[in-house]
């Protein structure tokens, strides 16, 4: 009979639906499970952990553990690995927090600001904000004179900046790149 629908198994539909959802690298998005969370927690704590150590820590054999780690990387869940540098010991002891208000909040103004900030190595964090200010950024510099140069040579020369308010950190109470997943 030509009116019969083809038989499709529900689990195949679920896989197909998940395959349709992809991240920016065109890798299928998948849900993370408890083992993935343990892997993420372990590499957040020690990005240089060996596959064998990681596997033992999360309760897998090395091969499936390496496969899961690779899938987390390909999915963009693990974006990369980095060293945490003591900014004072490398001669950048000053952290300035600048709140920026733009003249306009149009998309092209926001994009122009974001593109400029991306080129400035002194800006180590920058967030688009809600509330009175449009952006909050953390700038690290050698001293107040270096911050003044950054302000005069870069930030105030950017078209569309209406106002800048800066506060300086007296000390760091906490800094963490570890997300509270578990």
Buried (B, 14 or more C-beta within 10 A) or exposed (E): EEEEEEEEEEEEEEEEEEEEEEEEEEBBEBEBEEBBEBBBBBBBEEBEBEEEBBBBBBEBEBEEBBEBBEBBBBBEBBEEEEEEEEBEEEEBBBBBBBBBBBEEEEEEBBEBBEEBBEEBEBBEEBEEBEEEBBBBBBBBBBEEEBBEBBBEEBBEEBEBBEEBEBEEEEEEEEEEEEEEEE
